[in-house]
Amino acid sequence: MVDRTKDQSAASATIEDAPTRQGLPNDADPSLTDALAVAKALDVDPNVGLSSAEAARRLERFGPNELAGAPPVPKWKKFLAQFKDPLVYLLLAATVISVIAWFIEKANAVPGAEGGEALPFDAIVIVLILIVNAVLGYIQEAKAEAAVEALAGMTAPTTSVLRDGKVVRINTTDVVPGDIIVLAEGDSVSADGRLITAASLRIAEASLTGESVPVSKKPDTLREAKALGDRTNMIFNGTSVTQGTGRAVVTGTGMATQVGKIAGMLSATEDEQTPLQKEMDYVSKILGIAVVIIAVVVLAALAFLEGFNDIHDVIDSLLLAVSLAVAAVPEGLAAILTVVLALGVQRMAAHNAIVKKLHSVETLGSASVICSDKTGTLTRNEMTVERIVTPSGEVHLTGTGYTPEGKMTAADGSPLSGDPSLKAEALATLAAGTIANDGDLREENGRWEVVGDPTEVSLIVAARKTGAMKGYGQFTRVAEVPFTSERKRMSVIAKDATEGGKLTVFAKGAPDVLLSYCSRIAVGGHVRPLTEGDRQTILATVERLSGEAYRTLGEAYRPLGTANLSEVDGVRANAAGQVADIAEQADAIETDLIWNGMVGIIDPPRTEVRDSVAEAHRAGIRAVMITGDHPLTAARIASDLGIIEKGGKALTGDQLDALGDDRAAFDKATSEVSVYARVAPEHKLKIVESLQRQGNIVAMTGDGVNDAPAVKTADIGVAMGITGTEVTKQSAKMILADDNFSTIVAAVREGRVIFDNIRKFLRYLLSSNVGEVFTVFFGVVLAGFLGITQPESTGVTVPLLATQLLWINLLTDAAPALAMGVDPQTEDVMNRRPRRITDRVIDASMWGDIIFIGIIMAAVTLIGMDMHLAGGLFTDRSVDALGHEAQMTEARTMGFTILVFAQLFNALASRSHLQSVFVGLFSNKWLWGAIGLSVALQLVVIYVPFLNTAFGTTPLSPLAWLECIGLAAFVLVASELRKCVLRAMAGR
């Protein structure tokens, strides 16, 4: 037994060192050690794998199989980060200025005289509101991080391992040293390991070694130590399987892998800002520059016209500049954006669309083309063999789905009893397809579970229905030439125990492809040469079945007449009789085959997809089918689903190839054709690139490893959650948990709703803040006309205090804006053309809304103040016994309250650019709750005595309340009138 007390200290070694060996002696290099010896050293049986209990112990000892990330940021640092903002710095400067002004005022006060504030309330309120804003921002960001972490858990990669004698799928983080990894085409390699078996195994290692060509892997022991790229019997974390199958024993996990060593040398990268965040930074910057310019102009004008007589004038002027800055920028905008996106992504995940990155939501709403595979996405993925066609005739097979219950009947439905040759040929056809098969069918808790490709499993189901394998159970597989999308066929060499171990080749594949490798045909229990007439009959049957939406698979076989592969004609072997990788010798194996027959497999369309296709078309989104199936099958399914009209044609991969490098011709074809059949993965990539050249935002589905380039290139790469390979899932921006086309359309709809809601609260926030800026600016510029002055003093009299503006932003930037972010979808969300990705989030029409509402908001606020001041433009209220200061406090309270209520009315008006506020007025209960909360908090500020002092407010009379609500409601009235005019101009 080896010593297992070593830890992962070797992870700090250089890349050139031998691989880190968790649980292996330090001097043991797995690539130079026999695979079975490595497994023995790691105390694991390669045929059984680790036990669950032992795996748990090793996981606790070695830790999770993940790369070490940056240390978590402490909560106190995240909280302090909320203050890292230029606006906050301005407010802190205002606090310092306010405290200095208070000290000066106290120092100049006459002893024994009343006057002045006991405490610097302005400074205290600014600090408190900054803290409240920071707390809200911290909470919102924490919720967004939790949402992203939850999504990361949903998209966590998995690995097939051998545990307790069974192949199971586990989270990659749970892989431990000694695990037996089971590799298949499309898998991502999750740890470093020593190969035990391999069949045509090729692994892409460019991410680790830079080698662009996939490396052929074999379990043979190396004779000398080699560089990483030449260790052909080793697998490495972070690479991917491009072909073949294999098994390996894990020798290193986490930071003890080769990629872990590289990761240890890299510094953490910063999260990239989303396009929305970048645009919001741009908008904030523009607003900030505008405010600075306005402040400089106002201060210069005041200095020129009135001059600064004392320190108080200077302080008041600086506070004015700060007030303008406070009014201009909505402090919580970035946090709200993140939370709204995170909430939307969570809603998508609940409906089986797992979006990996928040910013992908923005792209989803702009999708103009959805390119989808057929099988499983547009159809049910319940492949069922219904037809079996042999040289003697055709039989039908009853039963649907994967439950192995059904029987063979004649073509007319009558019992199959009068033609034993036809029955025997049908059984032989099903048997050949079952032996040349990588799928499996298991019964778990009364339910049949599919393992592998559904098309392959359908053959196993059919064979079990008919008992086809009763005469073939003596065959065991000894070698395989695997299926690839380029070959469109697979072959298995099996040993017959009843015939002295003699070998037979069983093959299946696309009938037109497999037929070209056949020279004989089995008819009525005899084998004869395959004639040209036979070929034409078979191909005509393929056309007929394809026209009936059947997927056809041909089956063939060839007895090799020997028990030794090295004796087969054309098979290469060394002097010792050892045969080289048989998967590389297809030319010798797949020749002179005997045609058995073919099966017709049906995969019915999903009933809900037709409605989803129609919805996509209404939304201006084009649905495109890209499949490897026969053109007639593809066209039939596409027409049934409404993707194309009845009688529409499919374009094949060969026809695309015939276009050559003529981009114009290729683009013309892709602009007109919506169904592609018999295409290879490289065609998918060309189709996506062509559609993008035409200005489309393309969503592309994929499941196989060869789909990954097209999925990654697409604007919205969509991986299949059930059938998709790990490589494809990592390349995609979205994963379909149910592999359903309707889920893509639903995700696009949700993306549009999220984007609409973002525009709603941006319209609301920016128009409200512009209203605050206009209130302060025009309140100072027009102070003489409006009576906003302090007769006993000189200098600037701001219409609203900085603390009041901060309070307004606190009310409006939080609850109402977040509530608008979850506004229900409008009826027309899928009845309009997709948004172009180049369109600005805040376009000219929205800026029109923002400026218009901002002006109205400022006007009603200043009018309300004017009505309570002496020397006003609209009224000239005499100064009562309380004096000018009390009158100014009352006027500010009026303006303060009008502005709050005007913004709450604006929240209702901003839900649409054109639609009346009364359409769906009460559909968003969260918004009404937020409005109610804001009203309650405003009442507290006005009627709680100590808050009167802090915010410079005074209780209002019932008549004043009527004036406040009436003036504030004019924002809603003006918005409705503007919408009526815009609707009339738009002809609605």
N, C-alpha and C positions, 0 to 999 in steps of 0.2 A: 504494500500500500504506500502510495507516495505521500509526502508531507504536504498538508494543505494549510499550513500556518502562514504561508506567504501572503502578503497583501498586494495591492495594485501599485506598489512604488515604482515598478518598472515602466509605468506609463510616462515617466519623464524622460525616458531614453530617446535618442534621436531616431529619425525615420530610417536611417540606414541600418540600425540594429536589427537583430532577429526579432520576430514578432513577440510581443509580450505574451507570456504563457501563464494564465491564471490556473493554478492547480497543477501545473506541470513543473518538473525539475528545471532549474535555471539553465542547465546546459542542453536541454532538449529542444531541438528545432523541429516543429511538426512537419515541415516540408521535407526533412531528411529522415523522417521516422515513418515506419509503416503505419497505415491508417488504423489498423486494428490495435497496434501497440499504443497509439495515441489514445484511442477509446479506452483501452485497459488502464492506462495511466490516469485517465480522468474518471475511472470507475463507472463506466457506463456500457451497457450492452447495446451495440448498434441496431439490433433487431427489436429491442424493447424500449430503449430510451430511458430517461430518468423517471423515477416515480414522482408523483405530485408532492409528496412530503419532502423528498430529497431536493427537488427543485426549489421549494419554499426555503429550505435551509440555506441553499447556495445563494438565493436571491438576498437573503438577510445578510449573508457574509460578504458577498461581492458588490451588493448594491444594484440598483436598477441599471438596465442596459440603455444608458443615455449619456450624451455628452454633457460635460459640466458647463453650465451657463454662467452668466455674470451673477455675482451674489445679489440676492434680493435687496431692493432698496428699502431701508427702514421706513416705517410709517411716518415718523416725524420729519424725515427728509421729503417725503411725498407731500406732506402738509405744507412745509416751508416753500416747496416749489410753486405753490399756488400764488405766492407773493412775487415770483420772478416775472414781472410784467412792467413795461414802461409806465402804464397807467397807474399801477399801484405805487410806483416810485413818485409819480406826480402827487398822488393823494397823500403819501407820507410826507412829501415836501409841504403840502398844504397843512398837514397836522403840525409840523414844526413852526410854520408861519403863524398858525392860529395860536399856538402856545406862546410864541414870542409876543404877539399882539396882546394876549391876555396879561402877560407879565408887565408889558409897557402900560397897559390901561390901569392895572392895579398899582403900579409905581407912581403914576401921575394922579391917582385919585386923591381927593381932599380928605384928610383924616376926619373921621366921624361922619362923613357924608355918605348917603346911600348912592347906589349906582354901581354899575359893573356887575359882572357875573362872579359868583362865588367860586366856580370852577370853570376851566376851559371846555365848555360843553361841546363846542364845534369839534375840537380835537378829539374828545372822548368818543363822540358819535362816529366820526370818520374811522377811528381805529376799530370800534365795535363792528361797524358795517363791513370793514375790510375782513375782520375775522369771520363774520357770518358768511361772506362771499367765499372765503377760503374753505370753510367747512363744507358749504354746498358743493363747491368745485371738487373737493376731495371725495365727497360721497359719490358724486356723479361719475368721476373717473374710476373709483373703486368698483362701481356697478358695471361700468363698461369693461374693465379688466376681467371681472368675474364672468361676463358674457363671453368674452374672447377665450378665456380659459376653458369654459364649458364647451365651446365649439372645437377647441383644440383636442379635447378629450373625445369628442364625437368623431373626429377625423384622424384619431391616433392610428398609426400603421400597425398592421398585424403580421404575424409570421406563423407558418406551418411548422410544427415540431412534433417529434415522436415522444409521447408521454404515456407511460403505463401501457405500452404496446399499441397505442392508437394514435393516428395522426390527428392532431387538434390544432385549432387556430387560436393563438394567444397574442396579447399585446406585445409588441416588440420590446417594450421596456422590461418585460418579464423573462426574456431569454437569459439563460445563465450558462457559464462554462460547463461543458459536458452535455448540453442539449444536442439532440440530433435534429438538424434543420432539414426540412424537406423542400427542395427547390423545384420550381416550375417556371415555364416561360412567363415573363411579366412580373415576377417577384422582385422586390428589392432585397438585397442581402443585408441582414440586420446585425451581423456580427462577423468577426474573423473566425475562420474554421478550416479544418483539414477535410478534404473530400474523401468520402468512403466509396461512393458509387457515382457514376456519371454516364448519361446517355445523350450524345450530341449536345453536350452542355457548352454554351458560349455565354460569356459574361462581359458586359461593357464596363471597363475600368477606367474610362477617361477621367472621371471625377477624381480618381486617386493617382493614376500614373500618367495621364495625358495621352495614353494610347487611344487613337480614334477608332480603331478596328476592334470589335469584340474578340476576346481571347478565348481560344478553345481550351477547355478544362478537362483534365483526366486525373484519376486517383493515383496514378503511378508515383512511387517514391522517387524523389530527386536524388541524384548521386552527389551533388555538391550544392553549397549555398548559392542562391542567385538573388538578383534584384527583384523588387516587388513585381514588376511587370512580367517576369519570367517564372514566377512561382505558380506553375500551371496546376498544381494540386491543392492550392489554397484559394479560399474565397475571402473577400474583404468587405467589411461594413461600408455601406454607402454606394456600392456598385449595384448593377441590376442584371437579371437574367434575360437575355435576348432570344435564347433558343434552348430547347432540350430540358432534361430533368436531372436531378441528382440529389444526393444526401451528403451531409457533412457534419462532423462533430465540432462543436464550438470550442475554440481555444482562447478567445478573448472577447470581452464585452466592454461597452462604455468607453471610458477614457483609456482603457488598456488595449484598444484596437489601433490600427495604423491611422485611421482617420481621426481617432481621438487624440493622437499625438499632434496631428496638424492643428486640430481645434484648439489645443492648449497653447499654440503659438499665436492664435488670432485674437484680436481684441473685439469686444462686442460692438455691433453696429447699431446705430440709432434707427428707431422706427421711422419709416418714410411717411411724410404727411400725405394725407389724401388730397385729391384735387380740390375738394370742397374746402378743406382747411387752408390750402394755399390761396384759394380765392378769397376766403374770409380774412386771411392775413393781408391780402392786397386791399380789400375794401376798408379794413381797419386803418391801414397805412394811409389810404387816400383821405379818409375821414379825419385822421389825426393831423395830416398836413393841412387840410382845409381849416381845421379848428385853430391850429397854430397861426395860420395866416390871418384868420378872422380876429384872433386874440391880439396879435401884433397891431393890426389896423386899428382896432378899438382902443387899445392902450395908447397908441401914438396919437390918435385923435383926442383922447381925454387929456393927455399930457399937453398937447398943443392948445386946446381950448380952455381947459380949467387949471392945468398945472397940478403938481403934487405939493400941497402946502405943508404936510407933515408926514411922519412915518405911517400914520393910519391910512392916509391916501394910498401910499405905496402898497401897504399890506392888502387893502381892499382891492386894488387893481390886480395884484397877483392872485388873490382868491378868485377874482373874476375869470382870469385865464384858466385856473384850475377847474372852475365850474363849467366852463365851456368844454374842457377835455372830458370831465366826468359825464357831461350830457351827451357827448358824441359817440362814445364806444360802448356797446353792450358787453360788460365784463365777462359774463358767463357763456358767451357764444360758442367758444371752442368746446367747452365741456358738454353743452347741450347737443351740439352736432354729433359728438362721439356717442353720447347716450342714445340719441334717436336712431343712429345707425346700428348700434349694438342691439337695441330692442327690436328693430326690424329684422336683423339677422337671426335673432332668437325665434321670432315668429316664423321665419322661413324654415328654420330647423325643425320646428314643431310640425311642419307640413312636408317633411322629407327632403327639403332642399338645404343642404349644408353649405353655406358660403364661408370659405376659408379666410377671406380678407374683407374687412369692413368696406374698403373703398370699391370693391367689386359691385356693391349694391348700386352705385351710381351708374356703372356701365350696364347693369342688367336692365335698367329702365330705358336704355337707348337701343336695345337689341332690335335689329331690322331683319335679320335672317337667323333661323334656327336650323342647323344641319344636324340631322339625327340618323343614327343607325336604325335598322328596322327591327331586328330580333330583340325582344324583351323591352324595347323602349316604346315602339309603336304597336307592338304586339304583346301577347300575354307571357311569352317565354315559357309556355307549356307545350313544348314540342311533342307531337303525337304522330306516330307512324299510322297512316290510314290506308295507304296503297302499297302493295308489293307487286312489282311487274317482273316477270321472268320470261325466258324464251318461249315457254308454253302457254303464257296467258297472264291474267291479272286477278289478284284477290284483294278483298277489302278486310280491314282489321277494325273491330269495334272497340269502344272504350276511349276515354279522353284523359288527358293529364298524365300523372306519373303513377297512378294506382295500377298495378299489373293485373287488371281484370278486363277480359275481352276475348274475342274468338275470331277466327278467320272465316270469311264467307266468300261465296262467288261474287262476281261483279254485280249481279242482279240482287244480291242479298240472300240468296238461297244457300243451304248448307253445302260445304265443300267436301263432297264425298265421292263423286263420280270421276275425279281426275287425280289419281295418286301422284302422277308425275308433277303436276302443278303444285301440289301441296309440298312434295319433297323439295322442289326447287325453291319454294318460298321459305321453307325452314332453313335450307342451306344458305340462302341469301341473308336471312336474319342472323344466323350463326356466324357467318363471316364478318358481318358488321359488329357483332358483339365481341368477337375475339380481337379484332383490330380496333380497340377501344380503350380510352383512358378514363372513362367515366365510371361511376358506381351509383347504385341505388340502395339506400339503407332505410330500414324501418325503425323510427325512434318514437316511442310512446304512442304507437298507433298511427303515426304520420310518416309518409314516405318522404325521405330527404334525398335531394339530388346532390351528388358530389361530382363536380366537373362540368363539362360543357353540356347544356341541355339537349343539344342535337344528338350527341353521343349517347346520353342517357336514354333518349327516346328509343334507340335500338335495343338497349338492354330491357326496357319495359316491354317492348314488342316481343322479344325473345322469351321473356317470362310468361307472357300471356299465352304463347303458343307452345311452350315447352321445347323450343328450338334447340336448346343446348343439351338436351338429354343424350344426344348422340355425339356431343363434342366436349363433354366435360373432362375428357382425358387429355386435352391440350393444355400445355403450360407455356407461357411466353418466355423466350430466351433472348430476344433482341427486338429493336424497334427502329424504324426510320420515321421520325416524328412528322406530324402535320405542320406545315407553315403556310402562311397566306400566299406565298409565291408558288409553292408546290401544289397546293389545293388537294392534297391527298396524304394518306399515311399508310404505312405497312408494318405488320408485326410478323416476326418469325416465331412459330410455336412448335413445340415438341409433342409428338403423339406417343403417349406411353404404351398404347396398344399395338403400335407398329414398330416396336424396337427403337423407339426414340427418334424416328424419322421426322424431318423438319418439313413444315409447310408455311408458305407465305400467304397471309391474309391481308387484303388491301381494301380500302374504301376511300372515296373522294368524289369530287364533282364528276358526274357521268361522262361529260364530253372530254374531260381531262384523262380520267382513268381508262376510258375506252381506247385511247391512243397507245396504251401500254399492253393492251390485250391482243392476242393473236388467235385465241381459241374461245369456244363457247360451250357451256354445259347444257344439253337439251335432252330431256327424257332419260336421264341416268347415263348418258353418253357424252363424250367430249369430241367435238369436231372443229375444224378450222372456222374462224370467224370470217364471214364473207362481207363484201361491200354492202350487199342487201341487208345483212344483219345490222351493220353499222347505221345505215339510214333509218331502219325501223326503230332502233334504240334511240337515236337522236330525235326522231319524230315523236316518240313517246315522251322524251324529256320536254319537248316544246309543248305538248298537250298538257302534261301535268303542271308545268310551270305556268301555263295560261290559266290553270285552275287554282293558282296561288300555292301550289305545293313546292316545297324545297326538295330537290331530288339528290339522292346519294347512291352512287354505284358501288357494287361489291364484287370482288374478284379474288381468285386464289391461285396458287401454283404449288404442287408438291415438289420438293427439292430432291427427293429420292435418296437422301443421305442423312445421317445423324450428325455429320460433321460439317460445319460451315466452310471450313477450309477446302472441302472437296467440291464446292459448288462452282460451276464455271463462272469466271470473271471476278470472283471474290479474292481479294488480296490477303495474303498471310505471310508471316515471316518463316524462317527456316525451321523454327520449332513448331510450326503449325498454328501459331497464335494469330487470330484474325484481328486486323486493325478495326477501328471504330466503324461498325457496320452502318451507322447513320450516314457516313460519308461515301457509302458504296451503293447508293440507290440505283445506279445504272445497271448493276449486276443483279440486284434483288428484284426490282420492279420491271421485269421483262418477261415476255412470253406468258403473260397472265391469262387465266381462264375466266371469262365473264360469267358471273352467277345471275345477276339481275340488279334491280334497283328498287329503292323504296321512295315513296312520296310522303313527305313529312309536312304537316300543317301546323302553323302557329297562328291562331286567330287574332285579328286586331283587337286591341283593347277597346271596349265599348265607349269609354270616356274620351278617347283620343280624338275621335271625329269632331266632337264639340270643341275640344281644345284647339284643333286645327282651324276650325271656323272662327273661334275667338281671336286666334293669332292673325288671321287674314283681316278681320275687322279692325284690328289694331295696327294694320299696315306692316305686319311681320310676315315674311315669306317662310314657309316650311319647306325644307329640302330633305329628301330621303337619300342616304348614301349607304349602299349595302353591297355585300359580296355575292348576293343571290342572283338567280337568273333574271334577265331583263323582264320577261313576261310576268314572273312572280312579283317582282318589285313594282311593275306598272299596275298590276291588279290590286295589290294591297294599297298602293298610293291613291288609286282612284276610289277605292272603297272608303278611304279616310278623308277624301276631299282635297288631297294635296295637289292632284292634277284632275283634269276632266276625264270622263270616260273615253277610252280609246287613246289616251295620251301615251307617249313613248318614253322609254328610259334610254339614257345615253350610257354606253358601256366604257370600261377602261380602255379597251382597244381603240374605240372611236376617239377617246380623248388623246391617246398616244398618237393617233393619225394626224392630230392638229399640230404636232411637233412643237417648235419653240415660238410659234406665231401667237404672241400674247393677245393681239387684237381679236383673232379668231377664237381663242380660248375664252376670253372675257365675254365675247358675244354669246358663246355657247352657254356659259354659266349664268348669264343674265336671262336666258330664255328657258333653260331646262331645270326642272325641280326634282328629277329622279335619276339617280346614277346607280348602275348595277355592274356586277363583276369588276369592281374596282379594287385596286391594291392600296395599301396605306399611303404610298407616295402620291396617289391621285387625290386622296383626301386633303393632303397638305396643299396641293396645287389649287384645288377648288376653293379652299379657305382663303388663300392668298389672292386669288382672282376676285372673289367677292369683296375682299377688303380693298382692292385697288379701285373698285367701283363705288367706294365710299360707304360700304355697309359696315355695321357693327355686328359681328358674326359670333353666334354661340355654336359650339361644336361638341358633340358627344363622342365618347370613345370608351373602349374597355380594354383592348389589347395593348401590349407594349408597343406595337408598331403604330398605334394611334396617338401615342404621346406627342410626337412632333406637331401634328395637326391640332391637338388639344391645347398644347402650350402656345402655339402661334395665334389661335383664335382669341378674339377679344374676351370671350367668356368660355373658357374651357370647362367642359362638363364631363366628369367621370362617373361611371356606373358604380354605385355602392355595393351591389350584390355580385355582379359578374366582373367588375373592373379589376385590373391588376394594380398592384401597389405603385408601380412606376407611373401609370396613368393618373392615379389619384394624386400623386405628388405633383404632377404637371398641371393639374386642373385647378381652376379657381372655385369651382363648385362641385359638390358630389351629390348625386341623386341616391337617397337611401332606398328608394323603391324602383329605380331604373325605369321611371315612367315619364313619357313625353309630356303628359299633362302637368307634371310637377314643374317642368321647365317653364311652361306658359304661366303657371301660377306664380312662380318666382319672378318672372318678368313683370307680372301684374303687381306683385308686392314691391318690386323695385321702383315701379312708376309711382305707386302710392307713397313710398318713403320719400322719393324725390319731390313729389308734389307737396308733401307736408314740410319738407325742409324749406321749400320756397315760401310756404305759408308763414312759417315763423320768422323767416328772414325778412319778408315784407313787413311783418308786424314789428319786429324788434327795430329794424332800421328806420322805419317811418316814425316810430315812437321816439327813438333817440334823435332823429333829425328834428322832430317837433320840439324836443328839449333844447337843442342848439338854437333853433330859431327863436324860442321863447327868451333865452338869455340874451342873444344877440340883439333882437329888436327891442327887448325890454330896456337895454342900456342905450341903444341908439335913439329910441323914441321916448326916453324917460321923461323928457320935458313935456311932451304932448300927453303922456299917460298919467302924469303925476307921480311917477315912481321916484320920488326924491325924499330926502330927509332935510326939511327946512333948517333945522338947527345945525346942520353939518355941511361940509363941502365934500367933493370927491364923488366916487362911484357908489351908487346904490343898486346892488344886483337885485333883479326881480325875484329870484329864488336862491336860497342858500345852497351851498355845496352839499350839506348834510341832507337837505330835502331831495336834491337830485339823486344822491346815492340811494336814498330810501326808495325812490321811484324805481330806480334800476333794480334794486333788490326784489321788489314786488314783481316787476314785469319780466325780468330775465330768468326767473326760476319757474314757478308753477305754471303760469299761462303758456309760456313758450314750450315747456316740456309737454303740456297737454295738447298743444297744437301739433306736436311731433307724432302723436298717435291718433290723429284725426281719422275718422273712417274714410274709406275710399269714395270718390265721387262716381256717379253713374257713367260718366264719359271717359273713365280712366283707360279703358281698352277700346275706345271708339275714335282715337286720334292717331296720327302718324307718330312714329318714334321720334324722340328728341335726338337731334344730331349731337354727337359728342363734342363738337366744336362750339355749340351754343353756350353762351354765358349763363351761369346760374342766375345772376341778377342781370336781366336784359333791359332793353330800353323801356319796355312797357312797365316793368316793375319799378324802375327808377322814377317813371312818371307817377306811379302810385305813391311811392315813398315821398317824393317832393310835395305832391298835392296834399296828402294827409298831414305831412309835417307842417305845412303852411297853415292849414285849417286848425290843427292842434294848437299851434302857437298863437293864432289869432283869438280863439275862444278863451285861451288861458289869460292873455293880456287884457282882453275885454272884461273878463271877470274880475281881474285885479283893478282895472280902471274904475269899475262900478263902485268900488269901496274906498276910493282915494279922493282927496281934495285936489282940485285943479286938473281933473281928468278930461279926456277927450270926449267920452260918451256921457259921463255924469260928473258933477262937481259937488261931491258930498262934503258937507262942512265938517270941520274937525270937532269931535265931541270932547267932553270933559277929560277924557283919558289922554288926549294929545296925539301928536303925529306918530309917535313911536308905536302906540297901541294900534292906530289905524293901519300903519304899515304891516304890523304883525297879522292883523285880520286879512288884509289884502293878500299877503303872501300865503296865508292859510287857504284862502279862496283859490289862488292860482295853483298852489300845491295840490289841492284836492281835485280841482277841475282837470289838471294834467293827468292825475292818476286815473280818474274815471274816463277821461278821453281815451287813454291807452287801453282800458278794459273794453270800451266800446270798439276800439280799433281791433282788438283781438277777434271779435266777432266778424268785423268787416273784412279782415285780412285773409279769411279762409278761402277766398276766391277772387280772381282778377275781374271776372265778369258776372259770376252767378250771384243772385240776390242773397243777402244774409238770411232771409227768412226761409230759404230752401234748406231743409235739414238743420234748422236752428238748434234743436235740442238733441241732435244725434251724438254729440260728444259730451258725455256726462263729466269726463275728466276736466274739460275746459270750464264748464259751469262750476265745478267744485273749486277750481283754481281761482276763478273770478270771485266766488264767495269768500274764499280765504283772503284774497287781496283786499276786498272791501272791509272785512273784519279787522285786519291789521291796520288799515288806514284809520278806522274809527278809534282804535287804541291810541294811535299817535295823536289824534286830535283831542281826545277826551281824558287821557291819563295825565295828571298834572306834571309829574316830573319829566314826562316825554314832551310836554308843551315847551318846557325850558330847553330840552336837548335839541328839539327840531324847530324851535322858533314858531310854534303854532299856538292857536287859541281856539276854544270851542266855538262852533258856528251855530247860528240861529236856524230854525226851521225854514225861514224865508231864504236864507243864504244857501241852504241845502237844495232848495228848489232851483235856485239860480245855477248852482254847480252842476246838477244833473242835467238841467235843460241845455246849458252851454256845451257840456261834454257830449251830450247826445247828438249835437249838431255834426260831430265827426261822422257818426253813423249815417245821418241824413245826407251829408255831402257825398259820402262814399256811394250811397245808393243812387243818387242823382248821376254821379260820374259813370257808374256801371250801366245805367239806363242809356246814357248817351253812347257809350262804347258798344253796347249790344246793338243799338240802332245802326251805328256805323258799320258793324260787322254783319248786319243783316240777320240777326238772331231774334 
